[in-house]
């Protein structure tokens, strides 16, 4: 009898243990997984527009690209590099970060989501956006900022992204949010946009023009499509006055950021004002929004370290089970390493992802 009772207890313990493990996996994947209610879940992770079997090979090609500096300098190669990058990372970004692919100044007492919303609404305020205005989002991603700006200002926002998968995601989100009447998304290159001259009442880019091989080219395109007298607001990724090109640690950090974020080369803060003026803009304001009184923006990465490990475990399990395509684990590992480089860039003060520039296209001379 005692042996039977012992066997029963063992069986019960095994069943309970299995249920706990299954429940834990369900909780990790379906409850903790989505960064936002209407975002991606872990079981939906893929490779954007790539077929499942193409993810691993495309990741390898992307990683190899950065082993050939001369190719990175080739402007013709960069758009394809950026498109590949966003095919690889868009699902992971949405799942682990949310629908707004950018950083925000940290504010005491505010959640990450609130900080993000305020950072995006600041753009609308700086543009003086109002109902019926037509505003350009140059490099819109899956449209998190455009929805916040459209909802806040009631302006019509037209976004452009080079990645067709992001176009589909953005349109889906716009419809779910009930904002497809105010938000439009097209697939295209912001270096050569299919818009007429002088057709927008305002324009902005949030951590997007860093992907341009030559900043002059994207600034000139934005200048072209803006109406005279209208404003352009941008949050730029740049090296700060503290960066030293002769410091090996500084160089390692910046190269790590470039590799992990598909950047042809980070620019210095001092270059962006000069370039804006070169293409014809009047520069009305320039400052680093990451400086005090803002709290450290990179703490979001530090605080998310446990989440990164948790997410990596989930992705590895899903990849092992064949739910997630091969190569997704490598992509997530790359992003994990990039988060460390970004944190180090913030801690050392040599890098900022939110250098603000407010520009105006001059009125037509009479």
Residue pairs with C-beta under 8 A, 6 or more apart in sequence:
25 317
28 42
28 310
28 313
28 314
29 41
29 42
29 43
29 314
29 318
30 41
30 42
30 43
32 310
33 40
33 41
33 42
33 43
33 95
33 314
34 40
34 41
34 95
35 94
35 95
35 96
35 97
35 98
35 99
36 94
36 98
36 99
36 113
38 99
38 173
38 176
38 177
39 94
39 95
39 98
39 99
40 91
40 94
40 95
41 95
42 95
42 311
42 314
42 315
42 318
42 324
43 318
43 323
43 324
44 91
44 95
45 91
45 92
45 95
45 315
45 318
45 324
45 328
46 52
46 55
46 91
46 324
46 325
46 328
47 54
47 55
47 58
47 87
47 88
47 91
47 325
47 327
47 328
48 86
48 87
48 88
48 90
48 91
48 163
48 165
48 166
49 87
49 163
49 164
49 165
50 58
50 87
50 88
52 325
52 326
53 325
53 326
55 88
55 325
55 326
55 327
55 328
55 331
56 325
56 326
56 327
56 330
57 327
58 84
58 87
58 88
58 327
59 88
59 327
59 330
59 331
59 334
61 84
62 81
62 84
62 85
62 88
62 262
63 334
65 71
65 72
65 77
65 81
66 72
66 258
66 259
71 77
72 78
72 81
72 264
72 265
73 213
73 264
73 265
75 213
75 214
75 264
78 211
78 212
78 213
78 264
79 162
79 189
79 191
81 262
81 264
82 162
82 163
82 211
82 262
83 162
83 163
84 262
85 261
85 262
86 141
86 161
86 162
86 163
86 165
86 166
86 262
87 163
87 165
88 327
88 331
89 331
89 335
90 141
90 142
90 163
90 165
90 166
90 169
92 315
92 328
92 331
92 332
92 335
93 101
93 142
94 142
94 169
95 311
96 304
96 307
96 308
96 311
98 112
98 113
98 116
98 144
99 141
99 142
99 143
99 144
99 147
99 173
100 116
100 120
100 141
100 144
100 145
100 148
100 206
101 141
101 142
101 144
101 207
102 116
102 119
102 145
102 206
102 207
102 235
102 353
102 354
103 207
103 297
103 298
103 300
103 353
103 354
104 112
104 115
104 116
104 118
104 119
104 297
104 354
105 115
105 119
105 289
105 290
105 294
105 295
105 297
105 354
106 115
106 294
106 295
106 296
106 297
106 299
106 300
107 114
107 115
107 118
107 294
107 295
108 295
110 118
112 300
116 144
116 148
117 148
119 235
119 289
119 354
120 144
120 145
120 148
120 149
120 152
120 206
121 148
121 149
121 152
123 145
123 149
123 204
123 206
123 233
124 149
124 152
124 153
124 155
126 231
126 233
126 285
126 358
127 133
127 135
127 202
127 203
127 204
127 231
127 233
128 202
128 231
129 135
129 149
129 153
129 155
129 201
129 202
130 153
130 154
130 155
131 153
131 154
131 155
132 154
132 155
132 156
133 153
133 155
133 156
133 201
133 202
134 155
134 156
134 158
134 199
134 200
134 201
134 202
135 149
135 153
135 155
135 156
135 157
135 158
135 200
135 201
135 202
135 203
135 204
136 157
136 158
136 159
136 160
136 195
136 200
136 202
136 203
136 204
136 222
136 225
136 226
137 143
137 145
137 146
137 149
137 157
137 158
137 159
137 160
137 203
137 204
137 205
137 206
138 160
138 190
138 193
138 203
138 204
138 205
138 208
138 209
138 218
138 221
138 222
139 160
139 161
139 190
139 205
139 206
139 208
139 209
139 211
140 146
140 159
140 160
140 161
140 166
140 170
140 185
140 208
141 161
141 166
141 170
141 208
142 166
142 169
142 170
142 173
143 159
143 169
143 170
143 173
143 174
143 183
143 185
144 173
145 204
145 206
146 157
146 159
146 170
146 174
146 183
146 185
147 173
147 174
147 177
147 179
147 183
149 155
149 157
149 204
150 156
150 157
150 179
150 182
150 183
151 177
151 179
151 182
154 182
155 182
155 201
155 202
156 182
156 183
156 184
157 182
157 183
157 184
158 184
158 185
158 186
158 195
158 200
159 170
159 183
159 184
159 185
159 186
160 185
160 186
160 187
160 188
160 189
160 190
160 193
161 167
161 170
161 185
161 187
161 188
162 187
162 188
162 189
162 190
163 187
164 187
167 185
167 186
167 187
170 183
170 185
171 180
171 185
174 180
174 183
174 185
186 194
188 194
190 205
190 208
190 209
190 212
190 218
190 221
190 222
191 212
191 217
191 218
191 221
192 221
193 221
193 225
195 225
196 225
197 224
197 225
198 225
198 226
198 227
198 228
199 225
199 227
200 225
200 226
200 227
200 230
201 227
201 230
202 226
202 230
202 231
202 232
202 233
203 222
203 225
203 226
203 230
203 231
203 232
203 233
204 232
204 233
204 234
205 218
205 222
205 234
205 235
206 234
206 235
207 235
207 236
207 237
207 353
207 354
209 215
209 218
209 219
209 234
209 236
210 236
210 237
210 261
210 263
210 266
210 267
211 262
211 263
211 264
212 218
212 264
213 264
213 265
215 267
215 271
215 272
215 275
216 275
216 278
216 279
219 275
219 276
219 279
219 281
220 279
222 232
223 232
223 279
223 280
223 281
223 361
226 232
226 361
227 361
228 361
228 362
228 363
228 364
229 360
229 361
229 362
229 363
230 360
230 361
231 284
231 358
231 359
231 360
231 361
232 281
232 357
232 358
232 359
232 360
232 361
233 356
233 357
233 358
233 359
234 272
234 356
234 357
234 359
235 289
235 353
235 354
235 355
235 356
236 267
236 269
236 272
236 354
236 355
236 356
236 357
237 257
237 261
237 263
237 266
237 351
237 352
237 353
237 355
238 266
238 267
238 268
238 269
238 271
238 272
238 351
238 352
238 355
239 254
239 266
239 267
239 268
239 269
239 350
239 351
240 269
240 288
240 349
240 350
240 351
240 352
241 269
242 348
242 349
242 350
243 250
243 254
243 268
243 350
243 351
244 250
244 350
245 251
249 348
250 348
250 350
252 341
253 341
253 344
253 345
253 348
253 350
253 351
254 266
254 345
254 350
254 351
256 337
256 338
256 340
256 341
256 344
257 263
257 266
257 338
257 341
257 342
257 345
257 351
258 264
258 265
258 266
259 334
259 338
260 334
260 335
260 337
260 338
260 341
260 342
261 338
266 351
269 288
269 352
269 355
272 286
272 355
272 357
273 283
273 286
273 357
276 283
276 357
276 359
277 283
280 361
280 362
281 359
281 360
281 361
282 359
282 360
282 361
282 362
283 357
283 358
283 359
284 358
284 359
284 360
285 356
285 357
285 358
286 355
286 356
286 357
286 358
287 355
287 356
288 352
288 354
288 355
288 356
289 352
289 354
289 355
289 356
290 296
290 297
290 346
290 352
290 353
290 354
290 355
296 346
296 347
297 346
297 353
297 354
298 342
298 343
298 345
298 346
298 347
301 339
301 340
301 342
301 343
301 346
302 343
304 339
308 336
308 339
311 332
312 329
312 332
312 333
312 336
315 324
315 328
315 329
315 332
316 329
318 324
318 328
319 325
319 326
319 328
319 329
342 351
342 353
345 351
346 352
